[in-house]
Amino acid sequence: KMSKTRGNVIDPLEVTERYGTDAVRLALMMCAAPGTDIVLTEERLASARAFANKIWNAARFLFLNMERSGVEPCIPEPATLETLEDRWIFSRLNRCADIVNRAIAQYRYHEAAQTLWQFFWHEFCDWYVEIKKLRFQENSGLTGDWRNVLAAFEKALRLLHPLTPFLTEELWQRLARGQERHPASVAVAGYPRYDPAATDDAAEQAMATLQEIV
């Protein structure tokens, strides 16, 4: 709750200028649980901006390594999921899509935002990319590892688009540049849906064991 007499009003134009449109949008959704007052603070806005920066930095890391490996920007079909990390991340992506779609259908936007935050920061970035970068090789071309990384990243961008539309559109366009078989915008690309066949319980359990050991 805000009050001009108390002087605790947050000017949306000021915070948008300071933190970015996507960060303000994400911060609002993160704390918009039904039936409660929204506790919108500068700390929440700064945290949301940090998440937006995480998306950007992950993309920048991938693009730099693509250049080093001789991989052109593209949205490939996934390769055969042979490694543990590939089987795990696509299974987690599938579960994430399930939770997010149900949350959006029930207007539980805070749940969708928290699920995507957890997946992208703590699973895709902290574990998947950290493992995958050990497999990147100079001048390798579009290997199976690269196909899976880019396919997973593109699917994550589509899931994140309702939360951070400007950032995800920019990054998606960089991946899809010049490829006529893709839609003109991530906004009209198909939103990821849950596929029961894409869940891999064994891979998730094995990865959980590995994470616990580490």
C-alpha positions as a printed Julia matrix, in Angstrom:
214×3 Matrix{Float64}:
  0.0     0.0     0.0
  1.22    3.47   -0.87
  0.26    6.87    0.47
  1.28   10.29   -0.84
  0.87   11.76    2.64
  3.31    9.2     4.04
  5.65    9.73    1.15
  6.09    6.04    0.39
  4.86    6.16   -3.2
  6.92    4.39   -5.86
  6.78    6.27   -9.15
  6.48    3.65  -11.92
  8.22    5.88  -14.46
 11.18    6.43  -12.16
 11.69    2.78  -11.24
 11.24    1.73  -14.87
 13.97    4.15  -15.87
 16.22    2.92  -13.07
 15.64   -0.84  -13.15
 14.21   -1.54  -16.61
 10.71   -2.4   -17.79
 11.18   -6.16  -17.6
 12.55   -5.96  -14.05
  9.55   -3.91  -12.84
  7.16   -6.29  -14.55
  8.89   -9.33  -13.02
  9.04   -7.8    -9.54
  5.29   -7.11   -9.63
  4.52  -10.68  -10.67
  6.85  -12.22   -8.09
  4.93  -10.65   -5.23
  1.41  -10.73   -6.69
  0.04  -13.66   -4.7
 -3.79  -13.67   -4.74
 -5.49  -12.28   -1.64
 -2.46  -10.42   -0.28
 -1.12   -6.9    -0.47
  1.8    -6.46   -2.84
  4.95   -5.58   -0.91
  6.82   -3.72   -3.65
 10.19   -2.47   -2.47
 13.36   -1.23   -4.13
 15.06   -4.42   -2.95
 12.59   -6.53   -4.93
 13.14   -4.38   -7.99
 16.92   -4.7    -7.66
 16.57   -8.46   -7.3
 14.42   -8.65  -10.42
 16.99   -6.59  -12.32
 19.67   -9.05  -11.2
 17.61  -11.88  -12.7
 17.22  -10.0   -15.98
 21.0    -9.49  -15.99
 21.43  -13.23  -15.39
 19.44  -14.0   -18.55
 21.49  -11.49  -20.53
 24.82  -12.73  -19.18
 23.93  -16.36  -19.9
 23.1   -15.4   -23.48
 26.3   -13.39  -23.84
 28.34  -16.34  -22.57
 26.69  -18.67  -25.07
 27.13  -16.28  -27.99
 30.81  -15.74  -27.19
 31.43  -19.49  -27.05
 29.4   -20.04  -30.23
 31.76  -17.68  -32.04
 34.76  -19.54  -30.61
 33.29  -22.9   -31.64
 32.27  -21.71  -35.1
 28.52  -22.05  -34.47
 26.2   -19.66  -36.29
 23.13  -18.3   -34.44
 20.3   -20.78  -34.92
 17.39  -22.57  -33.27
 18.19  -26.24  -33.89
 16.23  -29.35  -33.13
 17.68  -31.17  -30.09
 20.18  -33.93  -30.75
 19.83  -37.37  -29.2
 19.8   -36.98  -25.43
 22.74  -39.19  -24.51
 24.41  -37.35  -21.63
 22.97  -37.09  -18.13
 22.89  -33.3   -18.19
 20.89  -33.25  -21.46
 18.36  -35.8   -20.28
 18.05  -33.91  -16.98
 17.63  -30.38  -18.37
 14.96  -31.33  -20.91
 13.07  -33.24  -18.25
 13.26  -30.23  -15.93
 12.18  -27.93  -18.79
  9.17  -30.17  -19.32
  8.18  -30.06  -15.64
  8.72  -26.31  -15.59
  6.38  -25.9   -18.58
  3.76  -27.98  -16.79
  3.86  -25.89  -13.6
  3.98  -22.56  -15.45
  1.06  -23.36  -17.77
 -1.13  -24.48  -14.86
 -0.13  -21.42  -12.81
 -0.97  -19.02  -15.65
 -4.3   -20.74  -16.26
 -5.15  -20.22  -12.57
 -3.91  -16.59  -12.57
 -1.16  -17.53  -10.11
  1.44  -15.37  -11.81
  3.7   -15.28   -8.77
  3.99  -19.07   -8.91
  4.87  -18.98  -12.62
  7.5   -16.3   -11.99
  9.06  -18.12   -9.03
  9.17  -21.43  -10.94
 10.9   -19.86  -13.94
 13.31  -17.97  -11.7
 14.31  -21.19   -9.93
 14.66  -23.12  -13.18
 16.65  -20.6   -15.19
 18.99  -19.34  -12.48
 19.57  -22.4   -10.33
 19.19  -25.23  -12.83
 19.94  -23.96  -16.33
 22.69  -21.48  -15.41
 24.19  -22.87  -12.19
 24.3   -26.49  -13.33
 23.54  -27.14  -16.98
 25.65  -24.39  -18.55
 28.46  -24.99  -16.06
 28.6   -28.65  -17.1
 28.14  -27.97  -20.8
 30.94  -25.43  -21.04
 33.38  -28.26  -20.32
 32.26  -29.82  -23.63
 32.62  -26.7   -25.79
 35.58  -27.0   -28.17
 37.18  -24.46  -30.47
 36.08  -24.68  -34.13
 33.89  -27.72  -33.38
 30.88  -26.53  -35.35
 27.3   -27.39  -34.42
 27.87  -30.5   -32.32
 25.19  -32.45  -30.48
 26.13  -30.6   -27.29
 25.61  -27.25  -28.99
 22.32  -28.35  -30.53
 20.96  -29.29  -27.12
 22.23  -26.17  -25.36
 20.68  -23.87  -27.96
 17.42  -25.84  -28.11
 17.08  -25.73  -24.31
 17.96  -22.02  -24.17
 15.46  -21.15  -26.9
 12.71  -23.08  -25.14
 13.58  -21.31  -21.88
 13.3   -17.94  -23.65
  9.8   -18.84  -24.83
  8.81  -19.83  -21.29
 10.26  -16.6   -19.89
  8.68  -14.34  -22.51
  5.48  -13.42  -20.58
  7.68  -12.33  -17.64
 10.43  -10.46  -19.47
  9.1    -9.74  -22.98
 11.61   -7.13  -24.16
 14.74   -9.01  -23.13
 13.57  -12.38  -24.42
 12.44  -10.89  -27.75
 15.86   -9.34  -28.29
 17.72  -12.57  -27.5
 15.31  -14.78  -29.45
 15.69  -12.58  -32.53
 19.47  -12.98  -32.3
 19.06  -16.77  -32.37
 16.42  -16.83  -35.12
 18.0   -14.16  -37.35
 17.56  -14.94  -41.05
 15.78  -18.27  -40.5
 12.52  -18.16  -42.44
 11.13  -21.36  -40.92
 10.64  -19.63  -37.56
  7.87  -17.14  -36.63
  8.56  -13.44  -36.9
  8.57  -13.02  -33.12
  8.87  -15.08  -29.96
  5.5   -13.58  -29.01
  3.79  -15.72  -31.69
  6.03  -18.77  -31.33
  4.35  -21.75  -29.69
  4.41  -21.62  -25.9
  6.04  -24.78  -24.46
  3.56  -27.36  -23.19
  3.93  -30.37  -20.94
  4.7   -33.66  -22.66
  4.45  -36.77  -20.41
  6.88  -38.63  -22.66
  9.57  -35.99  -22.1
  9.85  -36.61  -18.35
 12.9   -38.6   -17.28
 12.64  -39.53  -13.6
 15.85  -41.57  -13.65
 17.89  -38.66  -15.0
 16.44  -36.29  -12.42
 17.23  -38.69   -9.59
 20.78  -39.28  -10.86
 21.38  -35.55  -11.22
 20.0   -34.88   -7.75
 22.51  -37.38   -6.38
 25.34  -35.69   -8.28
 24.27  -32.26   -7.02
 24.15  -33.54   -3.44
 27.65  -34.98   -3.77
 29.01  -31.72   -5.21
